[in-house]
Structures are given as structure tokens and as C-alpha cells.
Amino acid sequence: MNAEGIQRSALLLMSLGEDEAAEVLKFLAPREVQKIGAAMASIKNVTREQLESVLDDFCTEAEEHSAINFVSDDYIRSVLTKALGNDKAAGLIERILQGGDTSGIEGLKWMDSGAVAELIRNEHPQIIATILVHLDRDQASEVLSFFTERLRNDVILRIATLDGIQPAALRELNDVLTKLLSGSDNIKRSPMGGIRTAAEILNFMGSVNEVSVIENIKTYDNELAQKIIDQMFVFENLLDIDDRGIQSLLKEIESESLIIALKGAPPELRDKFLGNMSQRAADLLREDLESRGPVRVSEVETEQKKILQIVRRLSDAGEIVISGKADDSFI
């Protein structure tokens, strides 16, 4: 979900009653709740036009929901508590409204990535790797970005060579990890970590850090590095998606995001997108690409990675078939 989508989602939820908003939040992942909750807390002034624009997308009776009491901490507390329960909501509310803390691996999912990095950076790299494989891949990647290059490389290597986690090892992290172990010594080790996990985390990482990590792994085990590369999916791999898949993808991408992403794409990939649009849409995209001035490489990479996240989601849902492997290591 991009920044615009998060803001619009927050506005929509604040146009609903507390119970309805809470019901929606129950279906969201921790990271989504954190981002939308933070956006709700940051909303100060909203024009009628902005609100109506959001409601028009989701509701045919927008006029009935235009009078809302924004910037209400009590509203945010009530919605999050109803959606998540007292325990989960408490830590998130404190982080959003005042700043706070929570504990345990499950608790880390509700925390800001910088705070997680600060909390675990002094632990042994094997412990850090054990923790990160339990987090969402994008959050794990963000946490790694706060580490030194040496620590980041070490942790990714340990994640790639991790073939499972024994319950006893988790228990040693801290006393709140019993939630993951269900209190039993006879639980089989969890299938966490491995090449696929390392590749998925790297897919969310910036190019410079990505290169450094891969090169470090090559010095340790060149075959392992290649296996990770083969599991990665880069922007150029969109050429391997069939036309039907590209058409499905176009329905999910914001036009502004596509314009910036294609600024750094090879001509054949641009043509693939243009060829799966209507003539009018293709002409407009060409005009936008030609008229758009220079764009920072970091901006291009950010938008490309957002699109790759959508591709992975559609692939997991069976709406897109990814047939190719990554021939190039990096975006």
C-alpha cells in the first residue's frame, strides 16, 4: 500500500463509525494497521473535496458521511482497542500518539522499524536473524537498513543458511517468546529462514545494500549467493509475465508510480506495458514519460519495488504467473 493509499484508507475509516472502522481493521496485518493508524493520527485538516473524492471511490452515499470529528485521540484509541484488543492496541496506541514500547517477537510487528533495530542491534547476529525471519519481509528489510554494513551482511548470510529454529532457541531470546512456542518442548522446529526468506528480504532492500549483501555472500559461498539471486524477482523480470498478467497488474498500479518506475526501465519493458493499454492510455503514458524531467534513481527504485510488491501479491493470489528467473542480480 503506497502513501496515497494509506492516507485515503485513513480518511475512509475516519468517515465510518467506530464499530465499522474496527471491523475493517481486524482484517489488516500489523504493518497495515500501524501505517493507517499513524495516518489517522496525523490527519488535521481535510477539505470537503478531499473527503468526497475518497468516499466516491467506496460509497454511493458520500454526502451522509461528510461531517466527521477529526484529530480525536479518543476515537483512535477506541477504534484500535475494539479491533485489536487491549493488549495489542496498547503498545500501538502509545507508539502512534505518544511513542512507546512493546516486547516479544509478536510485539515487534507493531513497532516502528527504527525502534526494532535499536532494540535488537546489540544482540548476537544469530539472534537477530532468528527474530527477523518472524517479521514481515518489508519490515525485516527496513530493520536491516538501520544496521552497519558488516552486521547487515552477517545477518542476511545467517538467514540464508538458517534451516529451522528449535523452540529452545526461541525461549532464550526472552520470556515473552513462550507465545510462539505454545509452552511445549515437543514442538517441531519451525520452517523459518532459508534461501527464499533471504531473497524476499533482499527484494525490499535498496540496490546499494543489496549489492553489498550479495557480494559478501559470494565470498562465503558463491553457489549459495546464486541460489538467492535465482529466487529474487527484479523489475526487468516483468518481461516474463504474459499479457494477461500485465493487464491485471495495470489495474493495481497508480499511474504516477508507473511513470516513475518506467523512467528507469529498458525500452522493451516500456513497450510491454504500452502494448497492454488502450491506445488513449498508451498515448497519455508516452506523453507523461517524455515530459517528465529527470528523476532520482532512488525514486525510481522505490516505485519499482512497490510494483514488485504488487506482483508478488498477485502471484500469491494466483492472478499472475511468474515464469522467469532473475538473470541479473540487482535492480
C-alpha positions in Angstrom: 0.0 0.0 0.0 1.6 3.3 -1.1 1.5 6.6 0.9 -1.5 7.9 -1.0 -3.4 4.7 -0.5 -2.7 4.7 3.3 -3.9 8.3 3.5 -7.1 7.6 1.6 -7.7 4.5 3.7 -7.3 6.5 6.9 -9.8 9.1 5.6 -12.3 6.4 4.7 -12.0 4.7 8.1 -12.5 8.1 9.9 -15.7 8.6 7.9 -17.1 5.4 9.3 -18.4 4.8 12.8 -16.0 3.4 15.4 -17.5 -0.1 15.3 -17.4 -0.3 11.4 -13.8 1.0 11.3 -12.8 -1.5 14.0 -14.3 -4.3 11.9 -12.2 -3.3 8.9 -9.0 -3.1 10.9 -9.5 -6.6 12.2 -8.8 -7.9 8.7 -5.5 -6.0 8.3 -2.0 -7.1 9.0 0.0 -5.4 11.9 2.1 -3.3 9.5 -1.1 -2.1 7.7 -2.8 -1.2 11.0 0.3 0.7 12.1 0.6 2.7 8.9 -3.1 3.5 8.7 -3.3 4.2 12.4 -0.4 6.7 12.2 -2.1 8.3 9.2 -5.3 8.7 11.1 -3.4 10.3 14.0 -1.7 12.8 11.6 -4.9 14.0 9.9 -5.5 17.6 11.0 -7.5 19.4 8.3 -9.4 17.8 5.5 -11.4 19.6 2.8 -14.8 18.6 1.8 -13.4 17.9 -1.7 -10.8 15.5 -0.4 -13.3 13.7 1.6 -15.8 13.4 -1.1 -13.1 12.1 -3.5 -12.3 9.3 -1.1 -15.9 8.4 -0.4 -16.9 8.5 -4.1 -14.5 5.6 -4.6 -16.0 3.4 -1.9 -19.5 4.6 -1.2 -22.5 5.9 -3.2 -23.8 7.9 -0.3 -20.8 10.2 0.3 -22.9 13.2 1.4 -24.1 11.3 4.5 -20.6 10.9 5.9 -19.0 14.3 5.3 -19.3 15.6 8.9 -16.5 13.9 10.9 -14.7 14.9 14.1 -11.1 14.6 13.0 -8.0 14.6 15.2 -9.7 12.8 18.0 -7.2 10.7 20.1 -10.2 9.1 21.9 -11.6 8.0 18.6 -8.3 6.4 17.5 -7.9 4.7 20.9 -11.4 3.3 20.8 -11.2 2.0 17.2 -7.8 0.3 17.7 -8.8 -1.2 21.0 -12.1 -2.6 19.6 -10.2 -4.0 16.6 -7.1 -5.5 18.3 -8.0 -5.9 21.9 -6.4 -4.2 24.9 -3.0 -5.8 24.8 -2.2 -5.3 21.1 -3.8 -1.9 20.9 -2.0 -0.5 24.0 1.5 -0.6 22.5 0.4 0.6 19.1 -1.6 3.5 20.5 1.3 4.6 22.7 3.7 4.5 19.6 1.3 6.4 17.4 0.1 9.0 19.9 2.9 9.4 22.4 5.6 6.9 21.5 6.0 3.7 23.5 7.3 0.2 23.5 6.2 -3.4 23.5 8.0 -6.7 23.8 8.4 -10.1 22.2 8.6 -11.0 18.5 4.9 -10.6 18.0 5.1 -7.2 19.6 7.9 -6.2 17.3 5.5 -6.5 14.4 3.6 -3.5 15.8 6.7 -1.4 16.3 8.4 1.1 14.0 11.4 -0.5 12.2 13.9 2.0 13.6 12.8 1.2 17.1 13.1 -2.6 16.4 16.6 -2.0 15.0 17.6 -0.1 18.1 16.2 -2.8 20.4 18.0 -5.7 18.8 21.1 -4.3 17.1 23.4 -5.3 20.0 22.2 -8.9 20.1 24.2 -11.7 18.5 23.7 -11.8 14.7 22.2 -15.3 15.0 19.6 -14.0 17.5 18.9 -11.1 15.2 18.4 -13.4 12.2 16.1 -15.6 14.3 14.0 -12.6 15.1 13.9 -11.1 11.6 12.6 -14.2 9.9 9.4 -13.9 12.0 8.7 -10.3 10.8 7.1 -9.3 7.5 9.7 -9.2 4.8 9.4 -5.5 4.2 9.7 -4.7 7.9 12.8 -7.0 8.2 14.4 -5.2 5.3 13.7 -1.8 6.9 15.2 -3.0 10.2 18.3 -4.2 8.4 18.7 -0.8 6.7 19.5 0.7 10.2 22.4 -1.7 10.8 26.0 -1.2 9.8 27.0 -2.9 6.5 29.0 -5.5 8.3 26.1 -6.5 10.6 23.6 -6.4 7.8 25.7 -8.7 5.7 26.3 -11.1 8.5 22.6 -11.3 9.4 21.4 -11.9 5.8 24.0 -14.7 5.5 22.7 -16.3 8.7 19.1 -16.0 7.5 20.0 -17.7 4.2 21.7 -20.6 5.9 19.0 -21.0 8.6 17.1 -24.2 8.1 14.9 -24.1 11.1 14.5 -22.8 14.6 14.3 -25.1 17.7 11.8 -24.0 20.4 14.6 -23.9 23.0 16.5 -21.3 20.9 13.4 -19.1 20.8 12.9 -19.4 24.5 16.4 -18.0 25.1 15.5 -14.7 23.4 13.3 -13.6 26.3 10.5 -14.8 28.5 7.7 -13.4 26.3 8.5 -15.8 23.4 6.6 -18.6 25.0 3.6 -17.4 23.0 5.4 -18.7 19.8 6.3 -22.0 21.5 2.8 -22.7 22.9 4.6 -23.9 26.1 5.7 -27.3 24.6 9.2 -28.8 24.3 8.0 -31.3 21.8 7.1 -28.8 19.0 8.9 -29.5 15.8 11.2 -26.7 14.7 9.6 -24.0 12.7 10.4 -23.9 9.0 11.8 -20.3 9.2 14.7 -18.8 7.3 16.4 -20.2 4.3 17.2 -19.0 0.7 13.7 -18.0 -0.1 13.4 -15.8 3.0 16.7 -14.1 2.4 15.7 -13.4 -1.2 12.4 -12.0 -0.2 14.0 -9.7 2.3 16.6 -8.5 -0.3 13.8 -7.8 -2.7 12.7 -4.9 -0.4 16.3 -3.6 0.1 17.8 -0.7 -1.7 20.3 -1.5 -4.5 23.4 -0.4 -2.8 22.8 -2.5 0.3 21.6 -5.4 -1.9 24.8 -5.4 -3.9 26.9 -5.4 -0.7 25.0 -8.3 0.8 25.2 -10.5 -2.3 28.9 -9.8 -2.8 29.5 -10.7 0.9 27.6 -14.0 0.5 29.6 -14.8 -2.7 32.8 -14.6 -0.7 31.4 -17.1 1.7 29.6 -19.4 -0.7 29.2 -18.5 -4.4 26.7 -21.2 -5.0 24.5 -20.0 -2.1 24.7 -16.5 -3.5 23.5 -17.7 -6.9 20.6 -19.6 -5.3 19.5 -16.4 -3.6 19.8 -14.5 -6.8 17.7 -17.1 -8.6 14.9 -16.7 -6.0 14.9 -12.9 -6.4 12.5 -11.1 -8.7 13.6 -7.8 -10.2 11.8 -5.2 -12.2 13.2 -6.4 -15.6 11.6 -9.8 -14.8 8.2 -8.3 -15.6 9.1 -9.1 -19.2 8.4 -12.8 -18.3 4.8 -12.1 -17.3 2.3 -12.7 -20.0 0.0 -10.0 -21.4 -3.0 -11.1 -19.3 -0.8 -10.8 -16.2 0.4 -7.3 -17.2 -3.2 -6.2 -17.7 -4.1 -7.4 -14.2 -1.1 -5.6 -12.9 -2.0 -2.3 -14.6 -5.3 -2.3 -12.7 -3.5 -2.3 -9.4 -0.8 0.3 -10.1 -1.1 4.1 -9.5 -0.4 5.9 -12.8 2.2 8.2 -11.1 4.0 5.2 -9.7 4.2 3.5 -13.1 5.5 6.7 -14.8 8.4 7.0 -12.3 9.2 3.2 -12.4 9.3 3.1 -16.2 11.8 6.0 -16.3 14.4 3.5 -15.3 13.1 0.6 -17.3 14.5 -0.8 -20.6 12.6 0.1 -23.8 11.2 -3.4 -24.3 9.6 -3.3 -20.8 8.1 0.1 -21.5 6.7 -1.3 -24.8 5.2 -4.3 -23.0 3.2 -2.0 -20.7 2.2 0.3 -23.5 1.1 -2.7 -25.6 -1.3 -3.8 -22.9 -3.1 -0.4 -22.6 -5.8 1.2 -24.7 -4.5 3.5 -27.4 -5.6 6.6 -25.5 -3.9 5.4 -22.2 -0.7 4.4 -24.0 -0.5 7.8 -25.7 -1.0 9.6 -22.4 1.7 7.5 -20.8 4.1 8.2 -23.6 3.5 12.0 -23.2 4.0 11.8 -19.5 7.2 9.8 -19.9 8.6 12.3 -22.4 7.5 15.4 -20.5 8.7 14.2 -17.1 12.1 15.6 -16.2 15.0 13.8 -14.5 14.0 11.5 -11.6 16.3 10.5 -8.9 17.5 6.8 -9.1 16.3 6.3 -5.5 12.7 7.4 -6.5 12.7 5.0 -9.5 13.9 2.2 -7.3 11.2 2.9 -4.7 8.4 2.9 -7.2 9.8 -0.3 -8.9 9.9 -2.1 -5.6 6.3 -1.0 -4.8 5.2 -2.5 -8.1 7.2 -5.7 -7.4 5.3 -6.0 -4.1 2.0 -5.9 -6.0 3.4 -8.5 -8.4 4.2 -10.8 -5.5 0.8 -10.3 -4.0 -1.0 -11.1 -7.3 1.3 -14.0 -7.8 0.5 -15.4 -4.4 -3.2 -15.0 -5.2 -2.8 -16.9 -8.5 -3.7 -13.9 -10.6 -0.2 -13.6 -12.2 2.1 -16.3 -13.3 5.8 -15.6 -12.9 7.6 -17.9 -15.3 11.1 -16.5 -15.4 14.1 -16.3 -13.0 16.3 -13.3 -12.4 19.2 -13.3 -14.7 20.6 -10.1 -13.2 21.4 -9.8 -9.5 20.1 -6.4 -8.9 17.5 -3.8 -9.9 
